[in-house]
Amino acid sequence: MSEPDERAGAWTLLTGHGHVLVEIARNPDARIRDIATVAGLTERAVQAIVADLEAAGYLTRTRTGRRTRYTVDPDMLFRHPAQEGHRVGPFLALLAAGGDARDPGEPEQDHGEAGQAGE
């Protein structure tokens, strides 16, 4: 692989909110600590983002004992006018599945050892 272009800077295509939402779609049982690690954010930042996403209706939190499970609403629309009318579900399905697009509300399928080896 080639070296990243130094002129490109350190920006990423997704915002912190996008990274958090994708990780929650990928792993609804993830802890704030785990989400922060994957998203490259502080735990405090992830807590604030989760609160934003919950307040906006993109996700709900359900407590089960000491754990929290997140549920993403795939029918929510993107907030930016450039994506007006587009649901977040297909976008999250693509990124959360690592290219194997499925609806985030749909349960994962067990592909067995053979399916995992080829991925």
N, C-alpha and C positions, 0 to 999 in steps of 0.2 A: 504494500500500500504506500501511497505517496504521503509525504509530510503535509500536515494541514497548512494552508496558506496563512502566514503570519498577519497579513492584512485583514483577514476575515474576523479577527477578534475572538472573543470567548462567548459570543451569543449562541443560543440554541433556537431551533425552530419553534419549539413549544415553550409556553410560559410555565412557571411553577405550578399554576393551577392545572394546566394540561398534563404535566408529568404526574401530578398527584392523582388526577382522575384516571389516567391510563393505568397506573399501578393499582389503584383500588379496583378497577374493572378486571385486571389481571389476577388480583389476589384479594378478594373481599374480606378475608380474615386477617389481613396484614395489620401489624401494630404500627402506631405512629412512628416508632423508632425505625422499623423496617422500611416504611414508606420514605422516610427522610433519607435513609442511606441510599436507596435506589434513585430517588429524585435529586440527590445532591443538595438537599436543603437542611436547615436546622429543624429539630423537632418542634420548636416554637412556631416556625414558619409553616410547617405542615399542619399543626393544630389550627392556625388561623385560616389556612386555605380550606381545610375540611369544614370549618365553620362557615366560610363563604359559600362553598359548594352546597352545603346542607341548607343554608338560608335561601339560596337561589333555586332549590328544588332538584339539583342534579344528583343528589344522593341522600339516603336516609341511613341513620345509625340505629342499630338494635343491640342492646346489651344482653348478653347471655352469661350470667355469672360475672366474672371479672373481665371477660373478653367483649370486644365490640365487633360486630359484623356490619359491613357496609353493603348497601344495595344501590346500584346506579340505575337511574331512570334513562333508558336509551332513547326515549321519545322526546327528551328535552332538546331544544333548538340551540344552535350556536348563538352566541350573544353579539358577535360582530356583524355589521350590516353586509359585509362582503360574502358571508355565508348564510344570509337570510333564507329561512325556510328549510335549511338542512338540519337533520337530526344528528345528535352526537353518537347514536348507537353504531352505525356502520363504521365511523371513524375509530371509535373505541374498539370495536370488534377486530378491526384490522390490526391495530397496534397492540392490543392486549393479547391477541392470539399469536403474535409474532409472524403475521402474514397469513395464518390459517384463519380467514375471516369467519366469525360466528357472532351472533348477537350476544352482548354481554349478559343478558338475562337468561340465556340458554345454558343449561349445564354442560360442563366439559365432558367430552367423550374419552373413555379410556382406550388408547390406541395400542396398548400392550407394549412389550419390549421392542417388537419389530418396528412399530410406528414411531417410537421414541428415538431409535437408532438413526433413522433417516432424517430426523429433523435437526 
